[in-house]
């Protein structure tokens, strides 16, 4: 309903509102996402087994990793929402203009981040998720180092050591 051609006055606010009004609501929503992800049954794979010459095919439900992209889709926002919120809150803390709610929001974002990391890392260690893919996603470096030292004395007796480095990035 237009009021003297001032349709813009009908809006109660401009721009995007708060996604969560409190840190507690953000954590509750994150826990809902974690529960939803843990209870997903739509992603399955066929496992083939052999016993006494007989093949069996069993459909197995796959575990799904927690991700920032997944939580963003579940919340209806982009992953940049969390990055921007963290940057804004961190800036307020450095400037000293933060309040208790800002500190609590930062703590919840960190707790979500730690929960995502822990779930992915632990499941990769247990072999539930592909270790290499999880290491790359978590920006972890996998390396093995062995070295071959130069013999400063020039003697023929040297220890055989080799250096091999594998970087996953």
Protein Blocks (a to p, Z undefined) as FASTA:
>chain_A
ZZehiaklmpmbecjddfbfbfklmmmmmmmmmmmmmmpckbccdddddeehiacddddd
ddddddfklmmmmnopafklmmmmmmmmmmmmmnopacfklmmmmmmmmmmmmmmmmmmm
mmmmnomacfklmmmmnopacdddddddddfkopabdcdddddddddZZ
